[in-house]
Amino acid sequence: MTSAPLILSLETATIGGSICVAHGADYLAIRTGDSKLSHSNSLLLDINECLKVAGLRLADIELFA
């Protein structure tokens, strides 16, 4: 059996968007964007913040969703 992957999920269908870093089904960090601002204004900062909270680097991510 293999261990669960480290996942970076991006939701960009709504104005604010959201980011989630997970280890399989376990959430490590979640960030919900401001619905008054386009996610394009903060997407990269939000990704970096979630990775920092999870104690990971982008290179650690095994799956993007």
KOLZA-774607 format. One record per residue: chain; y, x, z of N, C-alpha, C in turn; residue number from 1; residue in three letters. Coordinates in nm, 3 decimals. Last residue first. Layout:
% KOLZA-774607
("A",(Y,X,Z),(Y,X,Z),(Y,X,Z),NUM,"ALA")
...
END
This chain:
% KOLZA-774607
("A",(1.972,-0.476,-0.813),(1.954,-0.618,-0.848),(2.089,-0.687,-0.855),65,"ALA")
("A",(1.799,-0.173,-0.821),(1.928,-0.239,-0.834),(1.904,-0.383,-0.878),64,"PHE")
("A",(1.610,0.045,-0.624),(1.610,-0.075,-0.706),(1.749,-0.136,-0.705),63,"LEU")
("A",(1.649,0.267,-0.469),(1.534,0.267,-0.560),(1.533,0.149,-0.657),62,"GLU")
("A",(1.895,0.476,-0.334),(1.861,0.342,-0.382),(1.750,0.351,-0.487),61,"ILE")
("A",(1.975,0.733,-0.288),(1.860,0.683,-0.211),(1.809,0.549,-0.263),60,"ASP")
("A",(2.205,0.775,-0.432),(2.083,0.838,-0.483),(1.958,0.789,-0.408),59,"ALA")
("A",(2.396,0.663,-0.265),(2.358,0.591,-0.386),(2.227,0.646,-0.443),58,"LEU")
("A",(2.280,0.704,0.073),(2.360,0.749,-0.041),(2.314,0.670,-0.162),57,"ARG")
("A",(2.296,0.541,0.398),(2.232,0.582,0.273),(2.333,0.638,0.175),56,"LEU")
("A",(2.364,0.394,0.622),(2.328,0.535,0.637),(2.258,0.591,0.515),55,"GLY")
("A",(2.462,0.141,0.609),(2.316,0.155,0.605),(2.270,0.299,0.624),54,"ALA")
("A",(2.732,0.201,0.603),(2.679,0.125,0.716),(2.528,0.141,0.725),53,"VAL")
("A",(2.740,0.328,0.349),(2.777,0.401,0.471),(2.718,0.333,0.594),52,"LYS")
("A",(2.673,0.118,0.179),(2.587,0.236,0.184),(2.613,0.316,0.312),51,"LEU")
("A",(2.894,-0.048,0.227),(2.758,-0.093,0.260),(2.662,0.025,0.270),50,"CYS")
("A",(3.101,0.115,0.128),(3.101,0.074,0.268),(2.961,0.029,0.311),49,"GLU")
("A",(3.035,0.137,-0.146),(3.039,0.257,-0.061),(3.032,0.221,0.087),48,"ASN")
("A",(3.064,-0.134,-0.218),(2.935,-0.066,-0.234),(2.931,0.056,-0.142),47,"ILE")
("A",(3.339,-0.167,-0.167),(3.241,-0.246,-0.092),(3.101,-0.184,-0.101),46,"ASP")
("A",(3.450,0.005,-0.356),(3.473,0.030,-0.214),(3.371,-0.044,-0.128),45,"LEU")
("A",(3.363,-0.126,-0.591),(3.317,0.011,-0.560),(3.338,0.047,-0.414),44,"LEU")
("A",(3.495,-0.384,-0.560),(3.351,-0.368,-0.577),(3.302,-0.228,-0.538),43,"LEU")
("A",(3.761,-0.458,-0.548),(3.702,-0.394,-0.431),(3.553,-0.361,-0.445),42,"SER")
("A",(3.849,-0.572,-0.784),(3.944,-0.494,-0.704),(3.878,-0.415,-0.594),41,"ASN")
("A",(3.644,-0.724,-0.878),(3.673,-0.600,-0.952),(3.772,-0.513,-0.876),40,"SER")
("A",(3.645,-0.956,-0.737),(3.557,-0.849,-0.690),(3.583,-0.718,-0.762),39,"HIS")
("A",(3.968,-1.090,-0.691),(3.858,-1.060,-0.783),(3.776,-0.944,-0.728),38,"SER")
("A",(4.047,-1.278,-0.400),(4.065,-1.158,-0.482),(3.945,-1.140,-0.574),37,"LEU")
("A",(3.976,-1.488,-0.251),(4.111,-1.494,-0.308),(4.139,-1.376,-0.400),36,"LYS")
("A",(3.735,-1.435,-0.138),(3.736,-1.531,-0.248),(3.874,-1.547,-0.312),35,"SER")
("A",(3.639,-1.114,-0.064),(3.743,-1.212,-0.039),(3.752,-1.305,-0.160),34,"ASP")
("A",(3.282,-1.050,-0.039),(3.418,-1.026,-0.086),(3.512,-1.140,-0.053),33,"GLY")
("A",(3.065,-0.950,0.209),(3.108,-1.062,0.126),(3.254,-1.040,0.089),32,"THR")
("A",(2.808,-0.730,0.265),(2.953,-0.741,0.257),(2.987,-0.855,0.161),31,"ARG")
("A",(2.552,-0.597,0.463),(2.597,-0.706,0.376),(2.749,-0.709,0.379),30,"ILE")
("A",(2.277,-0.386,0.528),(2.422,-0.404,0.525),(2.456,-0.514,0.426),29,"ALA")
("A",(2.006,-0.429,0.553),(2.064,-0.313,0.622),(2.216,-0.325,0.630),28,"LEU")
("A",(1.761,-0.678,0.572),(1.899,-0.646,0.537),(1.949,-0.528,0.620),27,"TYR")
("A",(1.433,-0.672,0.461),(1.520,-0.645,0.576),(1.659,-0.604,0.529),26,"ASP")
("A",(1.262,-0.685,0.249),(1.323,-0.811,0.292),(1.418,-0.793,0.410),25,"ALA")
("A",(1.335,-0.366,0.138),(1.246,-0.480,0.118),(1.319,-0.607,0.156),24,"GLY")
("A",(1.611,-0.305,0.274),(1.486,-0.230,0.268),(1.378,-0.336,0.260),23,"HIS")
("A",(1.931,-0.353,0.116),(1.813,-0.399,0.189),(1.699,-0.300,0.175),22,"ALA")
("A",(2.262,-0.430,0.087),(2.168,-0.319,0.085),(2.051,-0.362,0.172),21,"VAL")
("A",(2.472,-0.635,-0.101),(2.369,-0.629,0.002),(2.285,-0.502,-0.020),20,"CYS")
("A",(2.781,-0.788,-0.173),(2.696,-0.669,-0.184),(2.593,-0.677,-0.072),19,"ILE")
("A",(2.961,-1.032,-0.368),(2.901,-0.983,-0.245),(2.807,-0.868,-0.276),18,"SER")
("A",(3.256,-1.210,-0.494),(3.133,-1.132,-0.504),(3.076,-1.096,-0.368),17,"GLY")
("A",(3.493,-1.351,-0.539),(3.489,-1.246,-0.437),(3.368,-1.156,-0.447),16,"GLY")
("A",(3.415,-1.525,-0.758),(3.537,-1.442,-0.761),(3.529,-1.326,-0.663),15,"ILE")
("A",(3.066,-1.501,-0.852),(3.179,-1.567,-0.788),(3.298,-1.472,-0.786),14,"THR")
("A",(2.895,-1.323,-0.972),(2.918,-1.451,-1.039),(3.035,-1.527,-0.979),13,"ALA")
("A",(2.808,-1.090,-0.862),(2.941,-1.088,-0.924),(2.972,-1.219,-0.997),12,"THR")
("A",(2.631,-0.931,-0.630),(2.654,-1.067,-0.679),(2.795,-1.070,-0.732),11,"GLU")
("A",(2.401,-0.673,-0.611),(2.540,-0.707,-0.637),(2.546,-0.850,-0.689),10,"LEU")
("A",(2.190,-0.485,-0.405),(2.210,-0.610,-0.479),(2.359,-0.637,-0.491),9,"SER")
("A",(1.984,-0.223,-0.374),(2.127,-0.253,-0.375),(2.146,-0.375,-0.465),8,"LEU")
("A",(1.702,-0.142,-0.180),(1.760,-0.226,-0.285),(1.911,-0.238,-0.265),7,"ILE")
("A",(1.425,0.052,-0.130),(1.564,0.038,-0.090),(1.636,-0.028,-0.207),6,"LEU")
("A",(1.095,-0.103,-0.122),(1.202,-0.023,-0.183),(1.337,-0.045,-0.115),5,"PRO")
("A",(0.830,-0.069,0.120),(0.930,-0.152,0.052),(1.041,-0.065,-0.005),4,"ALA")
("A",(0.549,0.148,0.051),(0.654,0.095,0.137),(0.754,0.016,0.054),3,"SER")
("A",(0.225,0.051,-0.077),(0.349,0.128,-0.082),(0.453,0.067,0.011),2,"THR")
("A",(-0.117,0.083,0.000),(0.000,0.000,0.000),(0.125,0.089,0.000),1,"MET")
END
